[in-house]
């Protein structure tokens, strides 16, 4: 009588390994052929075709988790948390050379630098302000003095856009300022939004998300033979420097945009605080007015605003979110901005 073979994948794997060692040593043998039968055995799946469907389901689940949930942002943020903020300044210095080689800096006739530095002062004031013993603005402005803030205008024909580079370098295209006829409050809203991208370190997080596996690997095996042993975060930072040339062209996610809008709202609100600085006051509703102008202009000249929409998506939805944010304030909160 012929002896019945065991259906246990553990013993069958060992038997096949013993009987055919050349197959077991074959580097082309997929790892899935080893662990899928084991997983399938535990799940009660013995059909090979079902094993393949199980593999596809696992891959699809991983991809969905990465691209359709905040999980990838969380992973990238965990890695970015190890990177010292001070390294952002050097990354920004490298990035601006590439950006201004394409879009040269021009005279600032709109007061962009002055308004930007007023917002930096407002952020400093918000950091120390205590609203009835509750920190209203949170911790976003805690590191505002670690950056070398520099605001300016660049020449970019037919490009309505603004750029936020690591370390505090912010540039606005002259086309945006010429076409939209922004008030000082709307310029403040624009700069506050870009400052939000800097403070949340959105550009660096986008690079880490796009190159997640290679970033991890390069950081673990990094060696530059300089006699100094870099930390994991410092190794990640040096890897980010390779991306400096195209950081200005990176687009942001809708989640990034909502965070940057919130930062702009808080910065403009902070200009209404009692403070030792002599600041002009910029109403937080200027953020909504800015986006409304961009949305209206996009309807008239989509080609000019294509750059803005590609790097700053979801303009219409963000306008609606800001309207809702204002409507949720009670009368006492609204009176602060009169």
C-alpha positions as CSV (number, residue, x, y, z in Angstrom):
1,X,0.0,0.0,0.0
2,X,1.2,3.4,-0.9
3,X,1.9,5.6,2.1
4,X,0.0,8.8,2.3
5,X,2.1,11.9,2.3
6,X,1.7,14.4,5.2
7,X,-0.2,17.6,4.4
8,X,1.7,19.5,7.1
9,X,3.6,22.3,5.3
10,X,6.4,22.2,7.9
11,X,7.2,18.5,7.4
12,X,6.7,18.8,3.6
13,X,9.0,21.7,3.4
14,X,11.7,19.8,5.3
15,X,11.2,16.7,3.2
16,X,11.5,18.6,-0.1
17,X,14.6,20.4,1.3
18,X,16.2,17.0,2.1
19,X,15.3,15.4,-1.1
20,X,16.1,18.3,-3.4
21,X,18.7,20.5,-1.7
22,X,19.5,22.2,-5.0
23,X,16.0,23.7,-5.2
24,X,16.2,24.9,-1.6
25,X,19.5,26.6,-2.3
26,X,18.3,28.2,-5.5
27,X,18.4,32.0,-4.9
28,X,15.6,32.4,-7.4
29,X,13.1,30.5,-5.3
30,X,10.7,33.1,-4.1
31,X,10.4,33.5,-0.3
32,X,6.7,33.5,-0.6
33,X,6.9,29.8,-1.6
34,X,8.1,29.0,1.9
35,X,6.0,31.2,4.1
36,X,2.8,31.2,2.1
37,X,2.1,27.5,2.6
38,X,2.8,27.9,6.3
39,X,0.4,30.9,6.6
40,X,-2.1,29.1,4.4
41,X,-2.0,26.0,6.6
42,X,-2.8,28.1,9.7
43,X,-5.7,29.8,7.8
44,X,-6.9,26.5,6.4
45,X,-5.9,27.3,2.8
46,X,-4.2,24.4,1.0
47,X,-4.9,25.2,-2.7
48,X,-1.9,26.7,-4.5
49,X,-4.1,29.1,-6.5
50,X,-5.6,30.3,-3.2
51,X,-2.1,30.9,-1.9
52,X,-1.5,33.2,-4.9
53,X,-4.7,35.1,-4.1
54,X,-3.7,35.4,-0.5
55,X,-0.3,36.9,-1.6
56,X,-2.1,39.4,-3.8
57,X,-4.5,40.3,-1.0
58,X,-1.6,40.9,1.4
59,X,0.2,43.1,-1.2
60,X,-3.0,45.1,-1.9
61,X,-3.6,45.6,1.8
62,X,0.0,46.9,2.3
63,X,-0.3,49.3,-0.6
64,X,-3.7,50.5,0.6
65,X,-2.4,51.0,4.1
66,X,0.5,53.0,2.7
67,X,-1.3,55.2,0.1
68,X,-4.8,55.5,1.5
69,X,-4.2,56.1,5.2
70,X,-2.0,58.4,7.3
71,X,0.3,55.4,8.0
72,X,2.9,56.5,5.6
73,X,2.9,60.1,7.0
74,X,3.3,58.6,10.5
75,X,6.3,56.5,9.4
76,X,8.0,59.4,7.6
77,X,7.3,61.7,10.6
78,X,8.9,59.1,13.0
79,X,12.1,59.1,10.9
80,X,12.0,62.9,10.5
81,X,11.7,63.3,14.2
82,X,15.3,61.9,14.5
83,X,16.7,64.6,12.2
84,X,17.9,67.7,14.0
85,X,16.0,70.9,13.0
86,X,19.3,72.7,12.6
87,X,20.1,70.6,9.5
88,X,17.1,72.1,7.8
89,X,19.1,75.4,7.4
90,X,21.9,73.8,5.4
91,X,19.4,71.9,3.3
92,X,17.6,75.2,2.5
93,X,20.9,76.9,1.5
94,X,21.6,74.1,-1.0
95,X,18.0,74.2,-2.3
96,X,17.9,77.9,-2.9
97,X,20.9,77.8,-5.2
98,X,19.0,75.5,-7.5
99,X,15.8,77.4,-7.3
100,X,17.3,80.8,-8.0
101,X,19.3,79.4,-10.9
102,X,15.9,79.0,-12.6
103,X,14.1,81.9,-11.1
104,X,16.4,84.8,-10.2
105,X,15.7,87.0,-7.2
106,X,14.4,90.4,-8.1
107,X,13.7,93.6,-6.2
108,X,11.0,93.3,-3.5
109,X,8.5,96.1,-4.4
110,X,5.7,94.5,-2.4
111,X,7.2,94.5,1.1
112,X,7.4,90.7,1.3
113,X,10.5,90.6,3.5
114,X,9.0,93.2,5.9
115,X,5.7,91.4,6.2
116,X,7.4,88.0,6.6
117,X,9.6,89.2,9.5
118,X,6.5,90.7,11.2
119,X,5.0,87.2,11.1
120,X,8.1,85.7,12.6
121,X,7.8,88.2,15.5
122,X,4.1,87.3,15.8
123,X,5.1,83.6,16.0
124,X,7.6,84.3,18.7
125,X,5.0,86.2,20.7
126,X,2.5,83.4,20.2
127,X,5.0,80.9,21.6
128,X,5.2,82.8,24.9
129,X,1.6,84.0,25.0
130,X,-0.7,82.3,27.6
131,X,-4.4,82.5,26.9
132,X,-6.1,82.1,30.3
133,X,-3.3,79.6,31.3
134,X,-4.0,77.5,28.2
135,X,-1.6,77.6,25.3
136,X,-3.9,78.5,22.5
137,X,-1.4,78.1,19.6
138,X,0.1,74.8,20.7
139,X,3.8,73.9,19.9
140,X,4.1,74.7,16.2
141,X,6.0,77.9,16.9
142,X,8.4,76.3,19.5
143,X,11.3,76.1,17.0
144,X,10.6,79.3,15.1
145,X,14.0,80.8,16.2
146,X,15.9,77.8,14.9
147,X,15.3,78.9,11.4
148,X,17.1,81.5,9.3
149,X,14.0,83.3,7.9
150,X,14.5,84.9,4.5
151,X,11.6,86.2,2.4
152,X,11.9,87.4,-1.2
153,X,10.6,87.7,-4.7
154,X,11.8,85.8,-7.8
155,X,11.2,86.4,-11.4
156,X,9.1,83.7,-13.0
157,X,7.1,84.7,-16.1
158,X,3.6,83.2,-16.2
159,X,4.2,81.2,-13.0
160,X,1.8,82.0,-10.1
161,X,3.3,80.2,-7.2
162,X,5.3,80.4,-4.0
163,X,8.1,78.2,-2.6
164,X,8.8,77.1,0.9
165,X,12.3,75.7,1.4
166,X,13.7,74.0,4.5
167,X,15.4,76.3,7.0
168,X,13.0,79.3,6.5
169,X,13.7,80.4,2.9
170,X,10.5,81.5,1.2
171,X,10.1,82.9,-2.3
172,X,7.1,84.4,-4.1
173,X,7.0,84.7,-7.8
174,X,6.5,88.2,-9.3
175,X,3.8,86.9,-11.5
176,X,1.7,86.0,-8.5
177,X,2.1,89.4,-7.0
178,X,1.5,91.2,-10.3
179,X,-1.6,89.2,-11.3
180,X,-3.5,88.9,-8.0
181,X,-3.1,92.5,-6.6
182,X,-2.8,91.2,-3.1
183,X,-3.4,93.4,0.0
184,X,-0.9,93.3,2.8
185,X,-3.1,91.0,4.7
186,X,-3.3,88.6,1.8
187,X,0.5,88.7,1.4
188,X,0.7,87.9,5.1
189,X,-1.6,85.0,4.6
190,X,0.5,83.7,1.7
191,X,3.7,83.9,3.7
192,X,2.1,82.4,6.8
193,X,1.0,79.5,4.7
194,X,4.5,78.9,3.4
195,X,5.9,79.3,6.9
196,X,3.5,76.5,7.9
197,X,5.1,74.2,5.3
198,X,8.6,75.1,6.8
199,X,7.6,74.6,10.4
200,X,5.8,71.3,9.7
201,X,8.9,70.2,7.6
202,X,6.6,69.1,4.8
203,X,9.2,69.0,2.0
204,X,11.5,66.7,4.0
205,X,8.6,64.4,4.9
206,X,7.6,64.1,1.3
207,X,11.1,63.1,0.2
208,X,11.2,60.4,3.0
209,X,7.8,59.1,1.9
210,X,8.9,58.8,-1.7
211,X,12.2,57.2,-0.9
212,X,11.3,55.4,2.3
213,X,13.2,52.1,1.9
214,X,16.3,53.7,0.4
215,X,16.3,56.4,3.1
216,X,16.3,53.7,5.8
217,X,18.9,51.6,4.1
218,X,21.3,54.5,3.3
219,X,21.0,55.8,6.9
220,X,21.8,52.4,8.4
221,X,24.8,51.8,6.2
222,X,26.0,55.4,5.9
223,X,29.7,55.9,6.2
224,X,31.6,59.0,5.0
225,X,35.0,58.2,6.6
226,X,35.3,61.6,8.2
227,X,36.2,60.2,11.6
228,X,32.9,61.3,13.1
229,X,30.1,58.8,13.9
230,X,26.8,60.3,12.7
231,X,23.6,59.6,14.5
232,X,20.8,57.9,12.5
233,X,19.0,61.3,12.1
234,X,22.2,63.0,10.9
235,X,22.7,60.2,8.3
236,X,19.1,60.8,7.1
237,X,19.8,64.5,6.9
238,X,22.8,63.9,4.7
239,X,20.7,61.7,2.5
240,X,18.1,64.5,2.2
241,X,20.8,66.8,0.9
242,X,20.9,64.7,-2.3
243,X,17.3,65.9,-2.9
244,X,18.1,69.6,-2.4
245,X,18.1,70.4,-6.1
246,X,14.4,69.6,-6.6
247,X,12.8,70.4,-3.2
248,X,11.3,73.6,-4.7
249,X,9.4,71.5,-7.2
250,X,7.8,69.1,-4.7
251,X,4.1,69.1,-4.4
252,X,2.3,68.9,-1.1
253,X,-0.6,66.6,-0.1
254,X,-4.0,68.0,0.9
255,X,-3.2,67.1,4.5
256,X,-0.1,69.3,4.2
257,X,-2.2,72.1,2.8
258,X,-4.7,72.1,5.6
259,X,-1.9,72.1,8.1
260,X,-0.2,75.1,6.4
261,X,-3.5,77.0,6.2
262,X,-4.0,76.4,10.0
263,X,-0.5,77.8,10.6
264,X,-1.2,80.9,8.5
265,X,-4.5,81.4,10.5
266,X,-2.6,81.1,13.8
267,X,0.2,83.5,12.7
268,X,-2.2,86.2,11.5
269,X,-4.3,85.7,14.7
270,X,-1.1,86.2,16.8
271,X,-0.7,89.7,15.4
272,X,-3.7,90.7,17.5
273,X,-2.1,89.6,20.8
274,X,-0.9,92.1,23.3
275,X,2.8,92.1,22.7
276,X,6.0,94.1,23.0
277,X,6.4,94.3,19.3
278,X,4.8,97.0,17.2
279,X,3.0,94.9,14.7
280,X,0.4,95.6,12.0
281,X,-2.6,93.4,12.5
282,X,-3.6,90.9,9.8
283,X,-7.0,89.4,10.0
284,X,-7.0,85.6,9.9
285,X,-9.9,85.7,7.3
286,X,-7.2,87.0,4.9
287,X,-6.2,83.4,4.4
288,X,-9.7,82.7,2.9
289,X,-9.6,85.9,0.8
290,X,-6.2,84.8,-0.6
291,X,-7.4,81.4,-1.6
292,X,-10.6,82.9,-3.1
293,X,-8.5,85.2,-5.3
294,X,-6.4,82.3,-6.4
295,X,-9.5,80.2,-7.2
296,X,-11.1,83.0,-9.2
297,X,-7.9,83.7,-11.1
298,X,-7.6,80.0,-11.8
299,X,-10.9,80.2,-13.6
300,X,-9.7,83.0,-15.8
301,X,-6.2,81.7,-16.5
302,X,-5.7,78.0,-15.6
303,X,-2.3,77.8,-17.3
304,X,-0.8,80.5,-15.1
305,X,-2.0,78.8,-11.9
306,X,-1.2,75.3,-12.9
307,X,2.0,75.5,-10.9
308,X,0.1,76.6,-7.8
309,X,-2.5,73.8,-8.1
310,X,0.1,71.1,-8.7
311,X,2.1,72.0,-5.6
312,X,-0.8,73.3,-3.5
313,X,-3.9,71.1,-4.2
314,X,-7.5,71.4,-3.0
315,X,-8.0,75.2,-3.1
316,X,-11.8,75.1,-3.3
317,X,-12.1,72.6,-0.4
318,X,-9.7,74.6,1.7
319,X,-11.8,77.7,1.2
320,X,-14.9,75.9,2.4
321,X,-12.9,74.6,5.5
322,X,-11.8,78.1,6.4
323,X,-15.4,79.5,6.1
324,X,-16.5,76.7,8.4
325,X,-13.7,77.5,10.8
326,X,-14.7,81.2,11.1
327,X,-18.4,80.3,11.5
328,X,-17.6,78.1,14.5
329,X,-16.0,80.9,16.4
330,X,-18.3,82.4,19.0
331,X,-19.0,86.2,19.2
332,X,-16.4,86.7,21.9
333,X,-13.7,85.1,19.8
334,X,-14.7,87.1,16.7
335,X,-14.5,90.3,18.6
336,X,-10.8,89.7,19.2
337,X,-10.3,90.5,15.5
338,X,-12.2,93.8,15.4
